[in-house]
Amino acid sequence: MIGLPGETVEFKNNQVFVNGNLLPEHRIIGDADDDKSALQTKEFEPRKPDDKYSVYYSEDSTTAVQGGASVMRRPYEFGVQGKPMVVPPDSFFVMGDSRDNSEDSRYWGFVPRGLIIGRAMFVYWSCDRGASNGDTFGCVTHPRLSRIGTLVR
């Protein structure tokens, strides 16, 4: 979760701000050859001691931001640059960790508390969708063993 009830959230230039403060995240370049494969990652900035989470951005958007460009992704409408949003009571603002490829609260808005029924504990199954060609049976035969069973922090 990124934003709690009453907090102001804004995502701008590949950074998340909550109540005007930069969210401590370790940003990593993460690109897939297609929309199905696992991300190919590489570091582009050192991890700081207070970075709580690792998040992934495409190399294209990272290069654009580093060059001074303002990156706006459509159809994101909520909590984006120039449109900070206050999280309503009994709601939350959530974001995926693959920030350039997530339909999250920036896309569909706030999550009502009543729709949150549990907390993720570990990765039960992880599929290499690129190797499986998006096929359900192929997902069973092409697991990403390095992710299965890992704890979710």
MIDRENDO-820578 format. One record per residue (C-alpha): residue in three letters; x, z, y; residue number from 1. Coordinates in pm, whole numbers, m for minus. Layout:
BEGIN
   rest     east       up    north    nr
    ALA        X        Z        Y   NUM
...
***
This chain:
BEGIN
   rest     east       up    north    nr
    MET        0        0        0     1
    ILE      121      m88      345     2
    GLY     m140       56      580     3
    LEU     m353      367      546     4
    PRO     m681      438      730     5
    GLY     m621      463     1105     6
    GLU     m278      298     1098     7
    THR     m201      m21     1291     8
    VAL      m40     m300     1087     9
    GLU      132     m615     1210    10
    PHE      339     m868     1014    11
    LYS      570    m1077     1230    12
    ASN      883    m1279     1165    13
    ASN      915    m1161      805    14
    GLN      894     m796      898    15
    VAL      615     m541      861    16
    PHE      536     m296     1138    17
    VAL      316       10     1084    18
    ASN      217      194     1403    19
    GLY      487       m8     1583    20
    ASN      763      109     1346    21
    LEU      953     m128     1118    22
    LEU      868      m62      753    23
    PRO     1191       16      564    24
    GLU     1218     m267      312    25
    HIS     1507     m440      140    26
    ARG     1444     m810      203    27
    ILE     1570    m1054      m61    28
    ILE     1550    m1432      m81    29
    GLY     1327    m1522     m373    30
    ASP     1229    m1880     m447    31
    ALA     1078    m2043     m754    32
    ASP     1128    m2406     m847    33
    ASP      751    m2430     m872    34
    ASP      453    m2198     m832    35
    LYS      478    m2076    m1192    36
    SER      840    m1984    m1264    37
    ALA     1012    m1653    m1208    38
    LEU     1180    m1614     m870    39
    GLN     1545    m1704     m836    40
    THR     1680    m1430     m611    41
    LYS     1983    m1375     m390    42
    GLU     2079    m1110     m141    43
    PHE     2100    m1200      227    44
    GLU     2121     m857      388    45
    PRO     2264     m526      268    46
    ARG     2035     m256      137    47
    LYS     1998       32      383    48
    PRO     1965      390      253    49
    ASP     1606      424      378    50
    ASP     1484       93      227    51
    LYS     1212      207      m13    52
    TYR     1101     m129     m150    53
    SER     1240     m470     m240    54
    VAL     1041     m765     m106    55
    TYR     1099    m1137     m142    56
    TYR     1093    m1418      114    57
    SER     1157    m1789       75    58
    GLU     1490    m1917      195    59
    ASP     1310    m2160      428    60
    SER     1120    m1888      616    61
    THR     1425    m1660      623    62
    THR     1641    m1936      772    63
    ALA     1372    m2020     1029    64
    VAL     1340    m1656     1142    65
    GLN     1718    m1612     1159    66
    GLY     1728    m1925     1376    67
    GLY     1482    m1770     1621    68
    ALA     1166    m1950     1507    69
    SER      836    m1769     1478    70
    VAL      695    m1809     1128    71
    MET      318    m1814     1097    72
    ARG      156    m1885      762    73
    ARG     m198    m2012      744    74
    PRO     m459    m1913      643    75
    TYR     m337    m1555      707    76
    GLU     m571    m1401      963    77
    PHE     m535    m1022      936    78
    GLY     m251     m813     1078    79
    VAL      m38    m1113     1163    80
    GLN      179    m1171     1467    81
    GLY      m21    m1125     1784    82
    LYS     m315     m978     1588    83
    PRO     m224     m621     1494    84
    MET     m509     m454     1310    85
    VAL     m619      m95     1274    86
    VAL     m706      m10      915    87
    PRO    m1069      109      906    88
    PRO    m1177      440      749    89
    ASP    m1182      443      367    90
    SER     m982      117      351    91
    PHE     m622        7      294    92
    PHE     m397     m284      395    93
    VAL     m201     m412       93    94
    MET       68     m678       57    95
    GLY      232     m849     m239    96
    ASP      608     m823     m284    97
    SER      655    m1202     m277    98
    ARG      564    m1210       89    99
    ASP      562    m1588      145   100
    ASN      354    m1649     m167   101
    SER       93    m1371     m173   102
    GLU     m274    m1385      m95   103
    ASP     m307    m1024       14   104
    SER     m465     m830      302   105
    ARG     m324    m1083      548   106
    TYR     m549    m1337      373   107
    TRP     m862    m1148      261   108
    GLY     m857     m837      478   109
    PHE     m878     m470      396   110
    VAL     m938     m316       52   111
    PRO    m1221      m62       42   112
    ARG    m1123      271     m120   113
    GLY    m1403      231     m375   114
    LEU    m1228      m73     m526   115
    ILE     m907      117     m602   116
    ILE     m947      273     m944   117
    GLY     m596      359    m1058   118
    ARG     m223      336    m1007   119
    ALA       15       97    m1181   120
    MET      267      281    m1401   121
    PHE      467        8    m1577   122
    VAL      483     m365    m1642   123
    TYR      288     m423    m1963   124
    TRP      360     m796    m1999   125
    SER      550    m1051    m1794   126
    CYS      530    m1422    m1855   127
    ASP      765    m1699    m1748   128
    ARG      491    m1935    m1633   129
    GLY      737    m2216    m1564   130
    ALA      867    m2218    m1921   131
    SER      513    m2188    m2058   132
    ASN      378    m2470    m1839   133
    GLY       95    m2236    m1739   134
    ASP      m43    m2237    m2095   135
    THR     m188    m1909    m2225   136
    PHE      m24    m1943    m2567   137
    GLY      299    m2049    m2395   138
    CYS      283    m1724    m2197   139
    VAL      291    m1531    m2525   140
    THR      587    m1731    m2653   141
    HIS      783    m1718    m2323   142
    PRO      792    m1353    m2213   143
    ARG     1027    m1221    m1947   144
    LEU     1171     m943    m2163   145
    SER     1375     m798    m1876   146
    ARG     1052     m696    m1697   147
    ILE      836     m573    m1986   148
    GLY      815     m195    m1991   149
    THR      982     m141    m1653   150
    LEU      835      140    m1445   151
    VAL      649       59    m1124   152
    ARG      777      277     m841   153
***
